C-alpha cells in the first residue's frame, strides 16, 4: 500500500517537472 502511494507520488512529481520544463521551453521559443 505504502509503496504504491510512493510510486504514484513519484509519477505526479515527474509529470509536474516535465510540465514545467515544457512551459519553460515554450517560453524560450516564443521569447
JOJOCOR-V208023 format. One record per pair of residues at least 24 apart in sequence whose C-alpha atoms are under 7 Angstrom apart, sorted by the first residue. I is the first residue (numbers start at 1). J is the second residue. If there is no record, write none. Layout:
i & j
I & J
I & J
This chain:
none
